[in-house]
């Protein structure tokens, strides 16, 4: 085999393994995305669903192997199967990470389940025929077979670096989300943020016995109220009045003010 063909064989392994490593790395993190403290997918349930598909993957491996061998016995090349299966894994991966909090729970679970099903079907029916190409390409040459086997192992290592390491940096860089910005520090026990009618954010510092105000216009934090009665939770009423729950200990008023 020529060097370009070895290189292309390595790329095929890196591609499918990178997709699988990306899925393994981010599926639980993705499920933990929250909106008002509501997780997109509960971790335990998501873990059970994902484990079930891993079992499904193991069960379908022999099926894919038999199909690959049957295809070869009919005189077809194993690699022709890849033209059918190579697009399934990316499509499944896209569907898996498509759900968000704007979807109803049944629809979000349907997207996730369908995506995982398509992904693992595509993964299995790509990977098994692909790994079988070693014998097709080696044609009994043990040196060529050893090189191809080593490339499969190298592909897994490189794909792990892409899926587990580089993907995080790429997501952070390409997500379009702004970098976190420190606007204030030095609080003792901050609590109870509340957004005012003018867009300002008020929050308590129970330890400092104060309420502070953050103004988005100038990004400044100023003291809104001293001797707050150890106020903790804050909320604005419909008329724009601030309501504070004062604490009970260390000088607190134990009242709503």
N, C-alpha and C positions, 0 to 999 in steps of 0.2 A: 504493500500500500504506500501511496505517496504521502508526503508530509501534509499537504492540504487536506487529504481525506482523513488523516488522523485528527487534524485540527477540527474539522467539521464534526467528526464523531464525538469529540470532547464537547463541542458546543451544544450538541443535541442533548447530552447528559446534563450539562450545566443548566440548560433551559428548564427542563422538567423538574429537576431537583431544586432549582431556585424557587419555583412556584410552590412546591410542597413545603420548603423551609419557611417561606414567607407566611404561608397559611398557619403552620405550627407556631410560628413566633407571635403572630398578631391576633389570632382568633379570640383568645380569652380577653386580651386587652380591648379589642373591638367590642366585645359583649359588655364590657364594664363601662362603656361610655354612658354618662348619666345626663339626665335632663331634669332639673329640679329633684335631684336625689333618686331618680328612677333609672335603674339600669336598663340598657337596651335589651340584654338577655341575661337572666340570672346565671351566675357562674356555674353553679352545680348542675342546673338543667343543661346549659350549653356544654359542659364537660361530658355529661352522659350522652348527649346527641353526637358530639364529636367522637367519643370513644366507640359508639355504635357504628359510625361510618368507618372507623379504623378496622373494626371487626369485619365489616362488609368488604373492605379493601382486601383483607386477608383471605376471605372466602372466595372472592372473584379472581384472585391470582391464578389458581389452577385452571379456572375456566378460560382465562386469557391465554394461558400456556397451551391448552388443548386446541383452542381456536388458531393460535399461531402455528402450531405443528400441522394441523389439518390444512391450513392455507398453504403451507410449504409443500405438503404431500401432493397437493393438486397442481403443483408446478408453478405457483405464484411466488414472488419474492416477498419475504416478510416485511420489508420496508414499505411496500405498497399499503400495508395496513396503517402506517403512520399518517398517510395523507387524510385518512378518515378521522383518526383519533387526536391528532396534534392540536387541533383548535378547541377541543372539549374542555381541557383543563383550564385554559385562560378564561373561557366563557363562564365556567363554573365558579372560578375564583372571583370574577367580577360580580356575579349574582350574589355570592356569599357575603360580600362587603357592601352590597347596595342598600340594605335596609337601614333605616334611620328612625328617629323618634317621631317624624311626621307620619309614618305609616301606622296603621292599626297593628296590634300585637299579632293577630292571626296572619296578616299579610307579611309582616316582618319575619315571622317564623317560617312562612311558606317560601319566602325568598332565600332564607338561610338554608333550609332543608333541600330545596331544589338545587341551589348552588353547590352544596356539598355533594349531593348525589351526582350531578354532572361532572364535578371536579374529580371525584374518585373513580368514576367510570373512565373518564379521559386519562387520568393518571395511570390506572392499571393497564388499559388497553393501548397505551403508548409505551410505558416502561417495559412491560414483559416482552413485546416484540422487539423493542429497541435493544434490550440486553441480549436477546437471541441473535442479533446481528453479528455478534462476536464470531460464532461458528460459520456464518455465511461469508464473512469477510476473510477469516483466517484460512479457510479451505484446507484445514489439516495442518497448517504451519503453526507450530507451537510457539514460535517466537512472536509471530504476529498476534496470536491469541493472547499471549502474556502482555504485550504492549496495550492491546485493546482493554484487557481487564484492568490494567493499571490506570488507564485513562478514565474508566468508569469510577474508580476510587478517587482519582484526582478531581473528577467532576463533582463528586459529592462534597469533597472538602471545599472547593471553590464556591459551590452553591451554598454551603453552610455559611461561608463568609458573607455572601451576598444577602442571603435571606435573614440571617441572625444579626449581622453587624451593619452592613452598608444600607440595608433597607430602612433602618431607623433614622440614619442621617438623611437619606433621600426624602423620607416622609416629612421630616422636620423642615427640610430646605424647600420642598415643593408644595407644602400644604397651604402656603399663603397666609398662615396665621402670624400675627405680630409677635415679636419677642416680648417676654414678660418684662415689665418695667417697675422698678422699685419706686414707690411714690411717698412712702413714709415708713419709719421704723422707730423702735424705742418703746413700744407699748408694753405694759406689764401683763394685762389679761384682757385682750380685745375681744369684743362680742357684738352681737345684735346689729348688723348693718341694715340700714333702711334708706331707700331712695326717695328724696324729697320731690315736690312738684316741679322744682326748677332743675332737676337732674343731679343735684348735689347728693352726696352719700354721707349719711351720719352714722357713726358707730361709737360704741361704748368702750371705755377702758375701765373695767371694774376696779383694777388695782390702783389706778391713778385717780379714781373717783371723779371721772370727767367724761364728757361726751365731745367727740371731735367731728369736724365737718370737712369733707373733701370736696373741693370745687373743680369739676372737670375743665372749666374754662382756663384756669391758671395753674391747675395741677398742684394746688397748695392745700395743706392741711392746717386748719386753724381750730382753736378751742371754741366749741359752741356753748358749753356749759361746764362750769366748775362746781364742785360739791354736788355732784349729780345724784347723791343718795345711793351710791354704788349701783347705779342703773346698769341693767344688763340688756334685755330685749327691747328693741325699738320698733315702732311702726307709725306710719302716718295715717290719719283718718281721712275720710272723703273730703273734708274741708281743708286739708293740708296741715292740720295740727299734729305735732309730734307727741306721741304717747310713749312713755318710758315705764318699764317695770323696775322699780327700785328694789335693791337687795335687802336681805334681812340681817346680815351679819356685818361686823366691823363698821358700825356707824350708818348702815343703810336705813332708809325710811320704811321699807317693807310696805310699799304702796304703789299705786299706779298714778303717775303724775303727768 
